[in-house]
């Protein structure tokens, strides 16, 4: 029997399952694929398995005729994954190995499914905070799971990973305004649209680009840029061999916003794309930036992602308790003291019984 590859051993997944997962990734996010090429093997393999499962989960719900049934089926698949009996699907088997090996609590992928469910319901978001709730589920969860795969489990590291995931989702929303609208979806904060003089329902019926909409997109990119800057602190806390890829993903996604700005923030009539040469330049820049020392600041997690951090903390506490094993055996002196105390309690009880037994009855 052949020895497993380094990547296979790192993920705990079968080689053919990982090959199927990588095929999915090649046909999916080009930005993710480009950044993943410079991940170390021990991280790249499980991250490919994670991406493949998320991609198939999204498609299973997005393309289903019966979305409620698809959501239930996906939750059932997750239940089997966490029970150690995944369905006969390469991505499920690979993901099951990843969650077991890297201690990913079920609350994270379940939150991802909840975000997909919100999509199928056509949910809209009144405020930026409400939009953060959505982005936390469909992208912050992935950031948190990637952090766990890279061995970063502190609350600070997880908060910054969620910052990066949410920032990327805000960038996606800013880039896809027109595409989403033509599919009947609207993710821009409704209150921002009204403040800009845009009626969300009327605009969705006839989506067109205008200066007022450009202002809303600009605000969303500003929110994303703030989170990208916060995320950099977490990148500096990762192991050195992981930093270039994550910094590369951060730079490439943020560059989508810069492309939008060059196009006057028109994401209705066109879709911003970062060209291949520009991606290469950004990945080279990431190699240089990844090792720069970063000033640590005390940044609180976004309230909308705190539930994920709490889930990981609770998982780790349970795991630590299970590893602790039975309590240590008492020393001989402790056992002697315990026996003496027991005899004294028994003697005291006998004396009390004797006294109560001599008392006259009612």
KALINBEL-V676137 format. One record per backbone hydrogen bond with DSSP energy under -1.0 kcal/mol. NH is the residue of the N-H (numbers start at 1). CO is the residue of the C=O. E is the energy in kcal/mol with one decimal. If there is no record, write none. Layout:
nh: <NH | NH>
co: <CO | CO>
e: <E | E>
This chain:
nh: <9 | 10 | 11 | 12 | 18 | 19 | 20 | 21 | 22 | 23 | 24 | 25 | 26 | 27 | 28 | 33 | 34 | 35 | 36 | 37 | 38 | 39 | 43 | 44 | 45 | 47 | 48 | 49 | 50 | 51 | 52 | 53 | 54 | 55 | 56 | 57 | 58 | 59 | 60 | 61 | 62 | 63 | 70 | 71 | 72 | 73 | 74 | 75 | 76 | 77 | 78 | 79 | 80 | 81 | 82 | 83 | 85 | 89 | 93 | 94 | 95 | 96 | 97 | 98 | 99 | 100 | 101 | 102 | 104 | 108 | 110 | 111 | 112 | 113 | 114 | 115 | 116 | 117 | 118 | 119 | 120 | 121 | 122 | 123 | 131 | 132 | 133 | 134 | 135 | 136 | 137 | 138 | 139 | 140 | 141 | 143 | 144 | 145 | 146 | 147 | 148 | 149 | 150 | 151 | 152 | 158 | 159 | 160 | 161 | 162 | 163 | 164 | 165 | 166 | 167 | 168 | 169 | 170 | 171 | 172 | 173 | 174 | 175 | 176 | 178 | 180 | 181 | 182 | 184 | 185 | 190 | 191 | 193 | 194 | 195 | 196 | 197 | 198 | 203 | 204 | 205 | 206 | 214 | 215 | 216 | 217 | 218 | 219 | 220 | 221 | 222 | 223 | 224 | 225 | 226 | 227 | 228 | 229 | 230 | 231 | 232 | 233 | 235 | 236 | 238 | 242 | 243 | 246 | 247 | 248 | 249 | 250 | 251 | 252 | 253 | 254 | 255 | 258 | 259 | 260 | 261 | 262 | 263 | 264 | 265 | 266 | 267 | 279 | 280 | 281 | 282 | 283 | 284 | 285 | 286 | 287 | 288 | 289 | 290 | 292 | 299 | 305 | 308 | 309 | 310 | 311 | 312 | 313 | 314 | 315 | 316 | 317 | 318 | 319 | 320 | 321 | 322 | 323 | 324 | 335 | 336 | 337 | 338 | 339 | 340 | 341 | 342 | 343 | 344 | 345 | 346 | 347 | 348 | 349 | 350 | 351 | 352 | 353 | 354 | 355 | 356 | 357>
co: <5 | 6 | 7 | 8 | 14 | 15 | 16 | 17 | 18 | 19 | 20 | 21 | 22 | 23 | 25 | 29 | 30 | 31 | 32 | 33 | 35 | 36 | 40 | 40 | 41 | 43 | 44 | 45 | 46 | 47 | 48 | 49 | 50 | 51 | 52 | 53 | 54 | 55 | 56 | 57 | 58 | 59 | 66 | 67 | 68 | 69 | 70 | 71 | 72 | 73 | 74 | 75 | 76 | 77 | 78 | 79 | 80 | 87 | 89 | 90 | 91 | 92 | 93 | 94 | 95 | 96 | 97 | 98 | 99 | 105 | 106 | 107 | 108 | 109 | 110 | 111 | 112 | 113 | 114 | 115 | 116 | 117 | 119 | 118 | 127 | 128 | 129 | 130 | 131 | 132 | 133 | 134 | 135 | 135 | 136 | 139 | 140 | 141 | 142 | 143 | 144 | 145 | 146 | 148 | 147 | 154 | 155 | 156 | 157 | 158 | 159 | 160 | 161 | 162 | 163 | 164 | 165 | 166 | 167 | 168 | 169 | 170 | 171 | 172 | 267 | 176 | 177 | 178 | 181 | 180 | 125 | 126 | 189 | 190 | 191 | 192 | 194 | 193 | 199 | 200 | 201 | 202 | 210 | 211 | 212 | 213 | 214 | 215 | 216 | 217 | 218 | 219 | 220 | 221 | 222 | 223 | 224 | 225 | 226 | 227 | 228 | 230 | 231 | 232 | 235 | 239 | 239 | 242 | 243 | 244 | 245 | 246 | 247 | 248 | 249 | 250 | 251 | 254 | 255 | 256 | 257 | 258 | 259 | 261 | 260 | 263 | 265 | 275 | 276 | 277 | 278 | 279 | 280 | 281 | 282 | 283 | 284 | 285 | 286 | 289 | 297 | 302 | 305 | 305 | 306 | 307 | 308 | 309 | 310 | 311 | 312 | 313 | 314 | 315 | 316 | 317 | 318 | 319 | 320 | 331 | 332 | 333 | 334 | 335 | 336 | 337 | 338 | 339 | 340 | 341 | 342 | 343 | 344 | 345 | 346 | 347 | 348 | 349 | 350 | 351 | 352 | 353>
e: <-2.8 | -2.3 | -1.9 | -2.1 | -2.1 | -2.1 | -2.0 | -2.1 | -2.5 | -1.8 | -1.6 | -1.9 | -2.3 | -1.3 | -1.4 | -2.2 | -2.5 | -2.2 | -2.6 | -1.0 | -1.4 | -1.7 | -1.7 | -3.1 | -1.8 | -2.1 | -2.2 | -1.9 | -2.4 | -2.6 | -2.7 | -2.2 | -2.5 | -2.8 | -2.6 | -2.6 | -2.4 | -2.4 | -2.6 | -1.4 | -3.1 | -2.4 | -2.1 | -2.5 | -2.1 | -2.4 | -2.2 | -2.4 | -2.1 | -2.2 | -2.3 | -2.3 | -2.1 | -2.3 | -2.5 | -1.2 | -2.6 | -2.8 | -2.6 | -2.6 | -2.5 | -2.4 | -1.7 | -1.6 | -2.7 | -1.7 | -2.3 | -2.7 | -1.4 | -1.6 | -2.1 | -1.6 | -1.8 | -2.1 | -2.0 | -2.0 | -1.9 | -2.3 | -2.1 | -1.6 | -2.0 | -1.5 | -1.7 | -2.1 | -1.9 | -2.4 | -1.9 | -1.4 | -2.9 | -3.0 | -1.0 | -2.2 | -2.0 | -2.3 | -1.3 | -2.2 | -2.5 | -2.5 | -2.5 | -2.1 | -2.0 | -2.1 | -1.9 | -1.4 | -2.9 | -2.4 | -2.3 | -2.1 | -2.2 | -2.3 | -2.0 | -2.0 | -2.2 | -2.9 | -2.6 | -2.4 | -1.9 | -2.4 | -2.1 | -2.4 | -2.5 | -2.4 | -2.4 | -2.0 | -2.6 | -3.1 | -2.2 | -2.3 | -1.9 | -3.1 | -2.4 | -2.4 | -1.7 | -2.3 | -2.3 | -1.5 | -1.9 | -2.9 | -2.8 | -2.3 | -1.6 | -1.1 | -2.1 | -1.7 | -1.3 | -2.4 | -2.5 | -1.9 | -1.8 | -2.3 | -2.1 | -2.0 | -2.1 | -2.8 | -1.9 | -1.6 | -2.5 | -2.0 | -1.8 | -2.5 | -1.3 | -1.1 | -1.8 | -1.9 | -1.4 | -1.9 | -1.1 | -1.6 | -3.0 | -2.5 | -2.4 | -2.2 | -2.5 | -2.7 | -2.3 | -2.1 | -1.7 | -1.2 | -2.4 | -2.1 | -2.1 | -2.0 | -1.1 | -1.6 | -3.1 | -1.4 | -1.1 | -2.2 | -2.2 | -2.2 | -2.3 | -2.6 | -2.3 | -2.2 | -2.3 | -1.5 | -1.2 | -2.6 | -2.4 | -1.7 | -1.2 | -1.9 | -1.3 | -1.2 | -2.6 | -1.7 | -2.0 | -2.4 | -2.6 | -2.2 | -2.6 | -2.0 | -2.2 | -2.5 | -2.4 | -2.1 | -2.2 | -2.2 | -1.3 | -2.3 | -2.4 | -2.3 | -2.3 | -2.2 | -2.5 | -2.3 | -2.1 | -2.4 | -2.2 | -2.1 | -2.3 | -2.6 | -2.2 | -2.0 | -2.2 | -2.2 | -2.1 | -2.2 | -2.2 | -2.1 | -2.7 | -2.3>
